[in-house]
Amino acid sequence: MNKEEFQNKNIKVEGSSLVQLVEPYELHPDYKIELYPNTKGTDTGFVKFGELRPKKEGLPKFVFRWDHRKTCVDVDISPQENKEKNLWEVLGYAGHHPIKIPSDARKYEVEIKKKLPDQIIFKGVLDVGVLIGSFIKDSISVSDSVSGKIIKPGDSSENV
């Protein structure tokens, strides 16, 4: 999303608050997880909640972020910062779209795995608080008026 498009959105996620993992969770030994519990988004609306970083060279990195179009948490795969869209399938991984837990709007079930051989990279629940901002396009005007009557000296009028 470009800067102007994001700035003109009526309601938008501008950051994160209290991002955490719910115990228990599974994490492949070749990865470490790093969460960003209180993050401000960029001026284009990019809000990153955390990353799965490989401990070995050649493995892809996974980024937990906010998807403004779908209004949910999304996971991107990023080997050496490659921006190709179909890397999930090309590299044989699954888990691009976490599942929102209906009973708690803050929580998303995430399962990232390598299909062949079948290996769990990460499986758990991510608890994400988002900071919502709004853009008000309308204006507010305030006005006041005063009325009165001029009374000349000696006038006996009681209406004021």
KOLSE-414973 format. One record per residue (C-alpha): residue number from 1; x, y, z; residue in three letters. Coordinates in pm, 1 decimal, always signed. Example, Ala and Ser with C-alpha at 12.3 -4.5 7.8 and 13.67 -1.06 7.14 Angstrom:
% residues 2
r seq=1&X=+1230.0&Y=-450.0&Z=+780.0&type=ALA $
r seq=2&X=+1367.0&Y=-106.0&Z=+714.0&type=SER $
END
This chain:
% residues 160
r seq=1&X=+0.0&Y=+0.0&Z=+0.0&type=MET $
r seq=2&X=+138.1&Y=+341.4&Z=-83.5&type=ASN $
r seq=3&X=+168.4&Y=+627.3&Z=+165.4&type=LYS $
r seq=4&X=-120.7&Y=+837.3&Z=+29.8&type=GLU $
r seq=5&X=-357.9&Y=+540.6&Z=+6.4&type=GLU $
r seq=6&X=-280.7&Y=+445.3&Z=+367.9&type=PHE $
r seq=7&X=-312.2&Y=+801.0&Z=+499.3&type=GLN $
r seq=8&X=-658.6&Y=+836.6&Z=+340.3&type=ASN $
r seq=9&X=-802.5&Y=+514.7&Z=+485.8&type=LYS $
r seq=10&X=-1089.9&Y=+590.0&Z=+723.5&type=ASN $
r seq=11&X=-990.6&Y=+321.7&Z=+974.7&type=ILE $
r seq=12&X=-644.1&Y=+169.7&Z=+983.6&type=LYS $
r seq=13&X=-407.8&Y=-33.3&Z=+1198.9&type=VAL $
r seq=14&X=-120.6&Y=+194.0&Z=+1298.1&type=GLU $
r seq=15&X=+77.7&Y=-34.0&Z=+1526.6&type=GLY $
r seq=16&X=+79.6&Y=-324.7&Z=+1769.3&type=SER $
r seq=17&X=+28.6&Y=-360.9&Z=+2140.2&type=SER $
r seq=18&X=+116.5&Y=-655.7&Z=+2364.3&type=LEU $
r seq=19&X=+203.4&Y=-910.9&Z=+2095.8&type=VAL $
r seq=20&X=+278.9&Y=-1244.8&Z=+2260.1&type=GLN $
r seq=21&X=+280.6&Y=-1621.0&Z=+2207.3&type=LEU $
r seq=22&X=+31.1&Y=-1836.0&Z=+2392.8&type=VAL $
r seq=23&X=+193.6&Y=-2138.3&Z=+2559.1&type=GLU $
r seq=24&X=+246.4&Y=-2413.0&Z=+2452.3&type=PRO $
r seq=25&X=+383.9&Y=-2376.7&Z=+2100.3&type=TYR $
r seq=26&X=+617.5&Y=-2572.8&Z=+1873.1&type=GLU $
r seq=27&X=+928.3&Y=-2420.3&Z=+1715.9&type=LEU $
r seq=28&X=+1171.0&Y=-2604.1&Z=+1486.6&type=HIS $
r seq=29&X=+1524.5&Y=-2611.2&Z=+1632.9&type=PRO $
r seq=30&X=+1663.2&Y=-2441.2&Z=+1318.9&type=ASP $
r seq=31&X=+1457.9&Y=-2127.3&Z=+1397.6&type=TYR $
r seq=32&X=+1427.4&Y=-1864.3&Z=+1666.1&type=LYS $
r seq=33&X=+1127.3&Y=-1639.1&Z=+1716.2&type=ILE $
r seq=34&X=+1143.9&Y=-1265.7&Z=+1774.0&type=GLU $
r seq=35&X=+828.6&Y=-1071.3&Z=+1862.5&type=LEU $
r seq=36&X=+772.4&Y=-696.4&Z=+1849.1&type=TYR $
r seq=37&X=+516.7&Y=-640.2&Z=+2127.2&type=PRO $
r seq=38&X=+471.8&Y=-263.4&Z=+2088.9&type=ASN $
r seq=39&X=+546.6&Y=-144.9&Z=+1736.8&type=THR $
r seq=40&X=+450.9&Y=+160.8&Z=+1537.1&type=LYS $
r seq=41&X=+370.4&Y=+99.7&Z=+1169.8&type=GLY $
r seq=42&X=+540.8&Y=+273.4&Z=+880.6&type=THR $
r seq=43&X=+383.0&Y=+561.8&Z=+688.1&type=ASP $
r seq=44&X=+268.5&Y=+303.5&Z=+428.8&type=THR $
r seq=45&X=+91.2&Y=+96.3&Z=+695.3&type=GLY $
r seq=46&X=+344.8&Y=-186.4&Z=+732.1&type=PHE $
r seq=47&X=+304.8&Y=-325.6&Z=+1085.4&type=VAL $
r seq=48&X=+537.5&Y=-615.1&Z=+1172.8&type=LYS $
r seq=49&X=+446.2&Y=-825.8&Z=+1479.5&type=PHE $
r seq=50&X=+741.1&Y=-1063.7&Z=+1473.8&type=GLY $
r seq=51&X=+970.1&Y=-1291.5&Z=+1276.6&type=GLU $
r seq=52&X=+1083.5&Y=-1650.2&Z=+1259.9&type=LEU $
r seq=53&X=+1455.3&Y=-1616.9&Z=+1187.4&type=ARG $
r seq=54&X=+1660.6&Y=-1910.7&Z=+1061.7&type=PRO $
r seq=55&X=+1966.6&Y=-2016.1&Z=+1258.7&type=LYS $
r seq=56&X=+2116.1&Y=-2175.8&Z=+945.2&type=LYS $
r seq=57&X=+2204.2&Y=-2004.1&Z=+618.7&type=GLU $
r seq=58&X=+1981.7&Y=-2085.7&Z=+321.7&type=GLY $
r seq=59&X=+1656.1&Y=-2120.2&Z=+514.6&type=LEU $
r seq=60&X=+1378.1&Y=-1865.7&Z=+462.8&type=PRO $
r seq=61&X=+1269.5&Y=-1605.6&Z=+716.1&type=LYS $
r seq=62&X=+898.9&Y=-1570.7&Z=+804.8&type=PHE $
r seq=63&X=+743.9&Y=-1234.4&Z=+893.5&type=VAL $
r seq=64&X=+419.8&Y=-1188.8&Z=+1091.2&type=PHE $
r seq=65&X=+249.1&Y=-869.9&Z=+973.7&type=ARG $
r seq=66&X=-87.9&Y=-696.0&Z=+939.9&type=TRP $
r seq=67&X=-272.4&Y=-731.5&Z=+608.7&type=ASP $
r seq=68&X=-480.0&Y=-413.3&Z=+561.0&type=HIS $
r seq=69&X=-677.0&Y=-547.0&Z=+266.7&type=ARG $
r seq=70&X=-790.7&Y=-863.9&Z=+446.1&type=LYS $
r seq=71&X=-785.1&Y=-701.1&Z=+794.7&type=THR $
r seq=72&X=-602.2&Y=-987.6&Z=+962.2&type=CYS $
r seq=73&X=-257.7&Y=-1120.3&Z=+1053.4&type=VAL $
r seq=74&X=-60.0&Y=-1254.5&Z=+757.1&type=ASP $
r seq=75&X=+269.8&Y=-1442.3&Z=+727.2&type=VAL $
r seq=76&X=+521.1&Y=-1361.6&Z=+454.2&type=ASP $
r seq=77&X=+810.0&Y=-1585.0&Z=+350.8&type=ILE $
r seq=78&X=+1129.0&Y=-1404.0&Z=+269.9&type=SER $
r seq=79&X=+1450.2&Y=-1583.0&Z=+168.4&type=PRO $
r seq=80&X=+1722.4&Y=-1322.5&Z=+136.0&type=GLN $
r seq=81&X=+1453.3&Y=-1047.8&Z=+115.0&type=GLU $
r seq=82&X=+1308.5&Y=-1189.5&Z=-210.4&type=ASN $
r seq=83&X=+971.2&Y=-1025.9&Z=-287.7&type=LYS $
r seq=84&X=+837.3&Y=-1294.5&Z=-524.8&type=GLU $
r seq=85&X=+468.7&Y=-1366.1&Z=-447.9&type=LYS $
r seq=86&X=+457.4&Y=-1745.1&Z=-494.9&type=ASN $
r seq=87&X=+757.1&Y=-1838.2&Z=-278.4&type=LEU $
r seq=88&X=+537.6&Y=-2043.1&Z=-44.7&type=TRP $
r seq=89&X=+467.8&Y=-2295.4&Z=-317.9&type=GLU $
r seq=90&X=+800.9&Y=-2265.7&Z=-497.2&type=VAL $
r seq=91&X=+990.1&Y=-2347.7&Z=-176.5&type=LEU $
r seq=92&X=+735.8&Y=-2608.2&Z=-58.1&type=GLY $
r seq=93&X=+606.6&Y=-2433.3&Z=+255.8&type=TYR $
r seq=94&X=+250.9&Y=-2390.0&Z=+386.8&type=ALA $
r seq=95&X=+105.4&Y=-2149.7&Z=+643.4&type=GLY $
r seq=96&X=+64.1&Y=-1815.8&Z=+468.9&type=HIS $
r seq=97&X=-278.0&Y=-1740.5&Z=+622.5&type=HIS $
r seq=98&X=-323.0&Y=-1779.5&Z=+999.9&type=PRO $
r seq=99&X=-671.6&Y=-1866.1&Z=+1126.2&type=ILE $
r seq=100&X=-848.5&Y=-1614.3&Z=+1349.8&type=LYS $
r seq=101&X=-979.1&Y=-1781.7&Z=+1666.8&type=ILE $
r seq=102&X=-1352.6&Y=-1697.3&Z=+1679.0&type=PRO $
r seq=103&X=-1376.8&Y=-1685.3&Z=+2058.9&type=SER $
r seq=104&X=-1096.5&Y=-1425.6&Z=+2089.6&type=ASP $
r seq=105&X=-1050.3&Y=-1163.5&Z=+1815.1&type=ALA $
r seq=106&X=-690.5&Y=-1095.6&Z=+1929.8&type=ARG $
r seq=107&X=-569.6&Y=-1451.0&Z=+1868.3&type=LYS $
r seq=108&X=-456.2&Y=-1621.0&Z=+1547.7&type=TYR $
r seq=109&X=-364.9&Y=-1986.9&Z=+1507.9&type=GLU $
r seq=110&X=-46.2&Y=-2009.3&Z=+1303.8&type=VAL $
r seq=111&X=+100.8&Y=-2324.7&Z=+1152.3&type=GLU $
r seq=112&X=+401.9&Y=-2295.2&Z=+922.4&type=ILE $
r seq=113&X=+541.6&Y=-2616.7&Z=+782.7&type=LYS $
r seq=114&X=+765.6&Y=-2756.6&Z=+513.7&type=LYS $
r seq=115&X=+550.8&Y=-2991.2&Z=+302.0&type=LYS $
r seq=116&X=+822.1&Y=-3232.5&Z=+184.2&type=LEU $
r seq=117&X=+944.0&Y=-3368.6&Z=+413.3&type=PRO $
r seq=118&X=+655.5&Y=-3289.7&Z=+647.3&type=ASP $
r seq=119&X=+817.3&Y=-3069.1&Z=+916.0&type=GLN $
r seq=120&X=+658.8&Y=-2820.6&Z=+1154.1&type=ILE $
r seq=121&X=+853.3&Y=-2492.9&Z=+1149.1&type=ILE $
r seq=122&X=+618.4&Y=-2318.4&Z=+1390.7&type=PHE $
r seq=123&X=+280.9&Y=-2411.9&Z=+1537.7&type=LYS $
r seq=124&X=+110.2&Y=-2199.3&Z=+1798.4&type=GLY $
r seq=125&X=-122.8&Y=-1915.4&Z=+1880.9&type=VAL $
r seq=126&X=-17.0&Y=-1554.6&Z=+1832.7&type=LEU $
r seq=127&X=-197.0&Y=-1303.5&Z=+2055.8&type=ASP $
r seq=128&X=-195.4&Y=-968.0&Z=+1875.6&type=VAL $
r seq=129&X=-321.7&Y=-633.8&Z=+1998.6&type=GLY $
r seq=130&X=-355.6&Y=-375.8&Z=+1722.9&type=VAL $
r seq=131&X=-364.4&Y=+2.0&Z=+1753.5&type=LEU $
r seq=132&X=-648.5&Y=+143.3&Z=+1546.9&type=ILE $
r seq=133&X=-639.8&Y=+492.7&Z=+1399.3&type=GLY $
r seq=134&X=-904.7&Y=+684.6&Z=+1211.8&type=SER $
r seq=135&X=-907.1&Y=+959.1&Z=+953.6&type=PHE $
r seq=136&X=-1188.1&Y=+1211.6&Z=+990.3&type=ILE $
r seq=137&X=-1270.7&Y=+1387.2&Z=+664.9&type=LYS $
r seq=138&X=-1556.4&Y=+1604.1&Z=+793.1&type=ASP $
r seq=139&X=-1514.0&Y=+1939.4&Z=+956.1&type=SER $
r seq=140&X=-1684.1&Y=+2081.7&Z=+1261.6&type=ILE $
r seq=141&X=-1792.9&Y=+2440.7&Z=+1278.5&type=SER $
r seq=142&X=-1899.8&Y=+2624.2&Z=+1591.0&type=VAL $
r seq=143&X=-2097.1&Y=+2945.6&Z=+1588.7&type=SER $
r seq=144&X=-2274.4&Y=+3157.1&Z=+1842.4&type=ASP $
r seq=145&X=-2503.4&Y=+3457.4&Z=+1829.2&type=SER $
r seq=146&X=-2601.6&Y=+3733.8&Z=+2066.8&type=VAL $
r seq=147&X=-2917.4&Y=+3943.5&Z=+2056.1&type=SER $
r seq=148&X=-3010.1&Y=+4246.4&Z=+2259.5&type=GLY $
r seq=149&X=-3205.8&Y=+4567.7&Z=+2271.0&type=LYS $
r seq=150&X=-3071.0&Y=+4916.8&Z=+2311.9&type=ILE $
r seq=151&X=-3255.2&Y=+5110.3&Z=+2579.3&type=ILE $
r seq=152&X=-3232.6&Y=+5486.8&Z=+2567.5&type=LYS $
r seq=153&X=-3198.7&Y=+5674.5&Z=+2893.8&type=PRO $
r seq=154&X=-3541.3&Y=+5749.9&Z=+3035.8&type=GLY $
r seq=155&X=-3712.3&Y=+5469.1&Z=+2840.6&type=ASP $
r seq=156&X=-3936.5&Y=+5273.3&Z=+3078.4&type=SER $
r seq=157&X=-3941.5&Y=+4951.7&Z=+2875.5&type=SER $
r seq=158&X=-3893.1&Y=+4642.5&Z=+3093.0&type=GLU $
r seq=159&X=-3822.5&Y=+4404.7&Z=+2801.7&type=ASN $
r seq=160&X=-3454.4&Y=+4347.7&Z=+2783.1&type=VAL $
END
